Amino acid sequence: MPNPYLKLVNAVDSILWKDWDPIGINDSGPDDEYRGYVPAIVKLLKQNADINEIATQLHLFAYENMGLDSTPEANMGIALKLKALIKEQD
């Protein structure tokens, strides 16, 4: 039986790499580029954070950590996709 926590971690990692990818390197860069952000997103999901909190965290990663133009609103679609992962586990 698969570990639900590990499944969530892997799903978040996949979404950040395939869908979020604020640097735009998922076709040529190392696939662990955003892995350091996974624990914070998983923590938010496990705390039942709302999509605004998740979108804001993604924005902060892109803006503060990577120096990219970003807004919470621009990250809303990914936040929704991430939030749906918790609903899949229920």
Secondary structure, DSSP 8 states (H G I E B T S, - for coil): ---HHHHHHHHHHHHIIIII-TT--TTTS-TTTTGGGHHHHHHHHHTT--HHHHHHHHHHIIIIIT-----TGGGHHHHHHHHHHHHHH-
